[in-house]
Amino acid sequence: MLLEFRVSNYRTFREEAVFSMVASNYDKKERETENVAVNEKFKLRLLKSAVVYGANASGKSKLFEALSFMRWFVLNSFQSLKTGDPIPVDPHLLRTGLENQPSRFEILFLHLDSLYRYGFEVNRSRVLKEWLFLREKRKELTLFERSEENIDAHPYLFKISNNEFFKPLIRSNCLLLSSAAQANDTNVGKIIDWFNRLRIISGVDIHAQEKMTVFKSHEPSVKQKILELLVAADTGIVNYDVDFSTPYVDLVAEPGVVTIDLESAGNPFGQITGVKTLHLRFNEKTGRTEHVELSMAKDESGGTRKFFALAYPVIEALTEGSTLVVDELDSNLHPKLTEKIVELFNSMENSNGAQLIFNTHNTNLLESGLMRRDQVWFVDKDLYGSAKLFSLSDIQVRKNDKFEKEYLEGRYGAVPYLAEMGSFHFKESAGK
């Protein structure tokens, strides 16, 4: 489970932004059993979901892109970057002097009963710092600390750093963790596994998720779960079939691939053409119902296709207890359907520690009673374009306040400033 993510000097985030999934004591009596997972070993209360609000261009998606970059760099820097290749990190460019300063990323997460704190500082040419700590109850053990080419590692918990065959694998533009993943190290294996399970997907560009849902439909148990979700969502679909003679399987080269910005470029997936949905049709002559076959790509609505695309990532997260991050979850979805997806995570039945983190413009969630104050986050930007991240619990509002109304009134910030729109007048040119 994700505990905390920190980022600074990355795109819109000039100063450090801290996103936390640790439940606050401020909301301890609100939906505690449904929305909070308890870890007894570390005495932690962790949130099962969180939502991020903000104006257009405020930095909501950039927060997820920062997490996506960290994931990509951990999993791919060794294999994707050759010696001398630039690191594809984007520092904050709206203030001079920061383009050559390091971007910093740090994450705390719980996986397989181990609690890790991992992070790094990079610029476009090299890794400047990197660190990995393992928490044992009340203290942290240093697995390694890296300062450019100098590495200080634990002699027993990170033995691979002393391996003479391993040292040549370490490059200035590559993470030590990514390099160590090539060897068989227990702690490194756990960390890589957690990042592999982390899903960061776009709710707008759904092609990759559609293909993954199609691909996984060849497993009968998965298909049944997907169908149950489609039926429960009142799509009218009573069954669906996939034509596996179409070349879907070959296209899904990397399961769970994700997607915002870094991995969506050059998307080879195209449109779904081999999914047929079955609906019930009433025959007036016979007085009976019969099945009619429709095309997912041509006949189903954008909302149905979106929900179908999200079905497998949601099922996977709930089954494996992994973290699912969705940019623009509500795109093409009815507000009530969005709420139902959130309810799947904010539930006592979610006993595996699955987490859903998403951004949205659907303010109905603020009055739905589904979210605690510590689960609601806002991104606002200052006059110079620098983003600030804060939670509703940081504002210390009362639990009985009308959150949706007050947010739309601008009391919390994170809404567009539209005063100058009133002075805009459209006038057709002469002769038109």
C-alpha positions in Angstrom: 0.0 0.0 0.0 1.1 3.5 -0.7 1.8 5.6 2.4 3.3 8.8 1.0 4.7 10.3 -2.2 6.9 13.5 -2.4 8.0 15.4 -5.4 9.7 18.7 -6.0 11.1 20.6 -9.0 9.0 18.6 -11.4 6.8 20.3 -14.0 4.3 22.5 -12.1 5.7 21.5 -8.7 8.4 23.9 -7.8 8.3 23.4 -4.0 7.9 20.0 -2.4 4.5 18.5 -2.7 3.5 15.8 -0.2 0.7 13.4 -0.9 -0.3 11.1 2.0 -2.5 8.0 2.2 -2.0 7.8 6.0 -5.3 8.3 7.7 -5.5 11.4 10.0 -6.7 11.3 13.6 -8.8 14.3 12.7 -11.3 12.0 10.9 -10.9 8.9 13.1 -14.6 8.4 13.7 -15.7 8.9 10.0 -16.1 5.8 7.9 -13.2 4.2 9.7 -14.1 0.5 9.1 -15.0 1.1 5.4 -12.3 3.5 4.2 -9.3 2.6 6.4 -7.1 -0.4 6.3 -5.2 -1.1 9.6 -1.7 -2.6 9.7 -1.0 -4.0 13.1 2.7 -4.6 12.7 3.5 -1.0 12.0 0.5 0.5 13.8 -0.6 2.2 10.6 -4.1 3.3 9.4 -4.0 3.7 5.6 -6.7 5.1 3.4 -8.2 2.9 0.7 -9.0 5.8 -1.7 -8.3 9.5 -2.3 -9.5 12.1 -4.8 -7.7 15.1 -6.2 -9.5 18.3 -7.3 -8.3 21.4 -9.0 -8.8 23.8 -11.9 -7.8 22.9 -15.4 -4.0 23.3 -15.8 -3.6 23.4 -12.0 -1.4 20.3 -11.8 -3.8 17.5 -10.9 -2.5 15.3 -13.8 1.1 16.5 -13.2 1.0 14.8 -9.7 0.2 11.5 -11.4 2.8 12.1 -14.1 5.4 12.6 -11.4 4.5 9.2 -9.9 4.4 7.7 -13.4 7.9 9.1 -14.1 9.2 7.6 -10.9 7.7 4.2 -11.7 9.1 4.3 -15.3 12.6 5.3 -14.1 12.7 2.5 -11.5 11.6 -0.2 -13.9 13.3 1.0 -17.1 16.3 3.2 -16.5 18.7 0.3 -16.8 17.3 -1.2 -20.0 16.0 1.9 -21.8 18.8 4.3 -21.3 22.3 3.8 -22.7 25.5 5.4 -21.5 25.2 9.1 -22.2 21.5 9.2 -22.9 19.6 12.1 -21.3 17.2 11.4 -18.4 13.7 12.3 -19.6 12.9 14.4 -16.4 11.1 17.7 -16.7 12.0 20.3 -14.1 9.9 23.3 -13.2 10.5 25.9 -16.0 8.4 28.8 -14.8 11.1 30.2 -12.6 14.6 30.8 -13.8 17.5 28.8 -12.3 15.6 25.6 -11.7 16.2 24.0 -15.1 19.6 22.7 -14.0 18.6 21.9 -10.4 17.7 18.3 -9.4 14.2 17.0 -9.4 13.5 15.0 -6.2 11.2 12.0 -5.8 10.5 9.9 -2.7 8.0 7.2 -1.9 7.0 5.2 1.2 5.1 2.0 0.7 4.1 -1.2 2.4 4.6 -4.5 0.5 4.7 -8.1 1.7 4.9 -7.0 5.3 7.9 -4.8 4.7 7.9 -1.0 4.9 10.3 0.9 2.5 11.3 4.5 2.0 12.9 5.0 -1.4 13.9 8.1 -3.4 16.3 9.8 -5.7 17.4 13.2 -7.0 18.1 13.5 -10.7 18.8 16.1 -13.4 18.7 15.5 -17.1 22.3 14.1 -17.2 22.8 12.0 -14.1 21.5 10.5 -10.8 22.8 12.8 -8.1 21.4 11.0 -5.0 19.5 7.8 -4.3 18.5 6.1 -1.1 16.7 3.1 0.2 15.6 2.4 3.8 13.8 -0.6 5.4 11.7 0.1 8.5 11.9 -2.4 11.3 9.2 -1.5 13.8 10.4 1.8 15.3 13.7 2.3 13.4 14.9 2.5 9.9 17.8 0.4 8.5 19.8 1.9 5.6 19.9 -0.6 2.7 21.9 1.9 0.6 22.7 5.5 0.1 24.2 6.8 -3.1 25.8 10.1 -3.9 26.6 10.1 -7.6 29.1 7.2 -8.0 29.7 6.7 -4.3 27.6 3.9 -2.7 27.3 3.2 1.0 25.4 -0.1 1.4 24.3 -2.5 4.2 26.8 -5.4 4.2 24.1 -8.0 4.7 20.8 -6.5 3.5 22.2 -5.2 0.2 25.0 -7.6 -0.5 24.9 -7.2 -4.2 26.7 -3.8 -4.1 29.8 -5.7 -3.0 29.7 -7.9 -6.1 32.5 -7.1 -8.5 30.4 -8.3 -11.4 27.6 -5.9 -10.5 29.6 -2.7 -10.2 30.1 -2.2 -14.0 26.3 -2.2 -14.4 26.0 1.0 -12.5 25.8 4.0 -14.8 25.4 7.7 -14.0 22.1 8.0 -15.8 20.7 4.8 -14.3 19.2 4.1 -10.9 21.1 1.7 -8.6 17.8 0.0 -7.8 17.1 -0.5 -11.5 20.6 -2.0 -12.0 20.2 -4.2 -8.9 16.9 -5.6 -10.3 19.0 -7.6 -12.8 20.3 -9.7 -9.9 18.5 -11.8 -7.4 18.2 -9.7 -4.3 15.3 -10.2 -1.9 14.6 -6.6 -0.9 15.1 -5.3 -4.4 12.8 -7.9 -5.7 10.0 -6.8 -3.4 10.4 -3.2 -4.4 10.4 -3.9 -8.1 7.3 -6.1 -7.6 5.5 -3.3 -5.9 6.3 -0.8 -8.7 5.2 -3.4 -11.3 1.9 -3.8 -9.5 1.3 0.0 -9.4 -1.1 1.0 -12.2 -1.3 4.6 -13.4 -3.8 4.9 -16.2 -5.5 7.5 -18.2 -9.3 7.8 -18.0 -9.3 9.6 -21.3 -7.1 7.6 -23.6 -8.6 4.2 -22.8 -7.2 2.1 -25.6 -4.5 0.4 -23.6 -6.9 -0.5 -20.8 -9.5 -1.8 -23.4 -6.9 -4.1 -24.9 -5.8 -5.4 -21.5 -9.4 -6.1 -20.5 -9.9 -7.9 -23.8 -6.7 -9.9 -23.4 -7.6 -11.0 -19.8 -11.1 -12.0 -20.9 -9.7 -15.3 -22.1 -9.5 -16.3 -18.4 -13.0 -17.5 -17.5 -12.9 -16.3 -13.9 -11.7 -12.8 -14.9 -14.3 -12.6 -17.7 -17.1 -13.5 -15.2 -16.0 -10.7 -12.9 -15.9 -8.2 -15.7 -19.4 -9.3 -16.8 -20.7 -9.0 -13.3 -19.4 -5.4 -13.2 -21.0 -4.6 -16.6 -24.4 -6.0 -15.5 -24.2 -4.2 -12.1 -23.5 -0.9 -13.9 -26.8 -1.2 -15.8 -25.1 -1.2 -19.2 -27.8 -3.5 -20.6 -25.1 -6.1 -21.5 -26.0 -9.6 -20.4 -22.8 -11.2 -21.9 -20.0 -10.5 -24.2 -17.6 -12.5 -26.5 -14.1 -11.8 -27.7 -12.9 -12.8 -31.1 -9.4 -14.0 -30.3 -8.6 -14.5 -34.0 -7.9 -10.8 -34.1 -4.4 -9.9 -33.2 -5.0 -8.6 -29.7 -2.7 -10.9 -27.8 0.4 -9.9 -29.7 -0.3 -6.3 -29.1 -0.3 -6.6 -25.3 3.4 -7.0 -24.9 3.7 -5.6 -21.4 0.9 -6.3 -19.0 -0.4 -3.3 -17.1 1.7 -0.9 -19.0 0.7 2.5 -18.2 0.2 5.3 -19.7 0.2 8.9 -18.8 2.5 10.7 -21.1 5.6 8.5 -20.7 4.2 5.2 -21.9 1.3 6.2 -24.1 3.3 7.7 -26.9 3.1 5.7 -30.1 0.2 3.6 -28.7 -0.1 0.7 -31.2 -3.4 -0.7 -30.0 -5.9 1.0 -32.2 -9.7 0.3 -31.8 -11.5 -2.7 -30.5 -13.2 -4.5 -33.3 -13.4 -8.1 -32.0 -15.7 -7.6 -28.9 -19.4 -8.4 -29.4 -21.9 -7.6 -26.6 -25.2 -9.4 -26.1 -28.4 -7.6 -25.1 -31.9 -8.7 -24.5 -34.5 -7.8 -27.2 -38.2 -8.3 -26.8 -39.9 -10.0 -29.8 -43.4 -8.6 -30.1 -44.6 -11.4 -32.4 -43.6 -14.3 -30.1 -43.8 -12.4 -26.8 -40.4 -13.6 -25.8 -37.0 -12.1 -25.3 -34.1 -13.1 -27.4 -30.4 -12.1 -27.6 -29.2 -9.5 -30.1 -25.5 -9.0 -30.8 -23.9 -5.6 -30.9 -20.4 -4.3 -31.6 -18.5 -2.8 -28.6 -16.6 -0.5 -30.9 -19.5 0.7 -33.1 -22.7 0.3 -31.0 -21.9 0.8 -27.4 -21.7 4.3 -25.8 -18.4 6.0 -24.8 -19.4 5.5 -21.2 -19.9 1.8 -21.6 -16.6 1.4 -23.4 -14.9 3.4 -20.7 -16.4 1.2 -17.9 -15.4 -1.9 -19.8 -11.8 -0.6 -20.1 -11.7 0.1 -16.4 -13.1 -3.2 -15.4 -10.0 -5.2 -15.4 -7.7 -2.7 -13.7 -10.3 -2.4 -10.9 -10.7 -6.1 -10.6 -6.9 -6.6 -10.6 -6.3 -4.0 -7.9 -9.1 -5.4 -5.6 -7.8 -9.0 -6.1 -4.1 -8.3 -5.7 -4.4 -5.5 -3.1 -2.5 -3.1 -5.4 -2.7 0.6 -5.9 -4.6 1.9 -8.9 -4.2 5.6 -10.0 -6.6 6.9 -12.6 -6.3 10.3 -14.3 -9.8 11.7 -15.0 -11.8 8.8 -13.6 -15.1 10.5 -14.3 -14.6 11.1 -18.0 -17.6 9.7 -19.9 -19.0 8.2 -16.7 -22.2 9.1 -14.9 -21.5 10.5 -11.5 -23.4 7.6 -9.8 -21.3 5.1 -11.6 -18.1 6.9 -10.5 -19.4 6.7 -6.9 -20.0 2.9 -7.3 -16.4 2.4 -8.4 -15.2 4.3 -5.4 -17.5 2.2 -3.2 -15.8 -1.0 -4.3 -12.6 0.3 -2.7 -14.2 2.1 0.3 -15.7 -1.1 1.6 -15.1 -3.7 4.3 -15.0 -6.3 1.6 -11.8 -4.6 0.3 -9.7 -6.6 2.8 -6.5 -6.9 0.6 -5.5 -3.3 1.0 -6.4 -2.2 -2.6 -6.2 1.6 -3.1 -7.8 3.9 -5.7 -6.3 7.3 -6.3 -7.9 9.5 -8.9 -8.6 13.1 -10.0 -11.9 14.4 -11.2 -14.1 17.4 -11.7 -17.1 15.6 -10.3 -17.8 17.6 -7.2 -20.8 15.4 -6.2 -18.4 13.1 -4.4 -17.8 15.9 -1.9 -21.4 15.5 -0.8 -21.8 11.7 -1.3 -20.7 10.7 2.2 -18.2 8.3 0.6 -15.0 10.3 1.4 -13.5 11.5 4.6 -11.8 14.9 4.8 -8.4 13.3 4.8 -9.2 11.6 1.5 -10.0 14.8 -0.4 -7.0 16.7 -1.9 -6.7 19.9 -3.9 -4.1 21.3 -6.3 -3.9 25.0 -6.6 -1.4 27.2 -8.4 0.0 30.6 -7.5 0.5 33.6 -9.8 3.8 32.3 -11.1 2.4 28.9 -12.1 3.8 26.9 -9.2 1.4 24.2 -7.9 0.6 23.6 -4.2 -1.0 20.3 -2.9 -3.1 20.2 0.2 -5.8 18.1 1.8 -9.3 19.1 3.1 -8.2 18.0 6.5 -5.3 20.5 6.4 -7.9 23.3 6.2 -9.6 22.1 9.4 -13.1 22.5 8.1 -16.0 21.1 10.1 -17.3 17.7 9.2 -20.8 19.1 8.8 -19.8 21.8 6.4 -21.2 21.8 2.8 -17.9 20.8 1.1 -19.2 20.9 -2.5 -20.8 24.3 -2.1 -17.8 25.8 -0.4 -15.4 24.4 -2.9 -17.3 25.7 -5.8 -17.5 29.1 -4.1 -13.8 29.1 -4.1 -13.3 28.9 -0.3 -10.7 26.2 -0.6 -9.0 27.5 -3.7 -8.1 25.1 -6.5 -10.8 26.6 -8.8 -10.2 28.6 -11.9 -10.0 32.4 -11.6 -12.5 33.6 -14.2 -13.0 37.3 -13.4 -11.4 38.4 -16.7 -13.8 36.2 -18.7 -16.5 38.8 -18.0 -14.6 41.4 -20.0 -14.3 39.1 -23.1 -16.7 40.1 -25.9 -17.0 38.3 -29.2 -17.7 40.6 -32.1 -18.1 39.3 -35.6 -15.9 41.0 -38.1 -17.4 43.4 -40.6 -19.1 41.9 -43.6 -19.9 38.6 -41.9 
